[in-house]
Structures are given as structure tokens and as C-alpha cells.
Amino acid sequence: MKFVDDLYTYYKESLTTDEEDIDLLVGSILQDLSREDLIHLLSELSYDDLYKLTGTYIAKELKAKLMKDWTIDKHHVIH
């Protein structure tokens, strides 16, 4: 994706391999993008990349829901 390539070129001298640095950078950039900007970025993805991204998102959300339900169920006492 050209956007990622451009970000890398621009920030490569200041990036570290620390995931927190990258997460902060991405979070900061995403805050400034509109919904239309995000949709435009997604439209540039190949089918395979869009498939992976969507799959990762769905899996993450399902895991979060399961953990939430598991935590709630764990704290309920059944009489």
C-alpha cells in the first residue's frame, strides 16, 4: 500500500522496533483521517490484504466478546 510505503519513508529514521512507538504513530495518524479517508485507504488494498485485515478484525472482536462473556460468567454465582 502506497500509504504505508510513504509513512515508512517519512518516519524510518525515527521509528524503532518498539511496537508501542508504532502503535502511537498509527493512532496519531488515524485520528486525523476521516471515514472517507479510511475507506479510500481500504480501497487501495489488494483482495488478499483486505481479506487478511477483515479476518484479523473479526477474530479480534470475537475473542474480545468471548473474554467479556467469560469474565461476566466467571463472576456470577449460580444457586
C-alpha positions, 0 to 999 in steps of 0.5 A: 500500500502506497500509504504505508510505503510513504509513512515508512519513508517519512518516519524510518529514521525515527521509528524503532522496533518498539511496537508501542512507538508504532502503535502511537504513530498509527493512532496519531495518524488515524485520528486525523483521517476521516471515514472517507479517508479510511475507506479510500485507504481500504480501497487501495488494498489488494483482495488478499490484504483486505481479506487478511485485515477483515479476518484479523478484525473479526477474530479480534472482536470475537475473542474480545466478546468471548473474554467479556462473556467469560469474565461476566460468567466467571463472576456470577454465582449460580444457586 
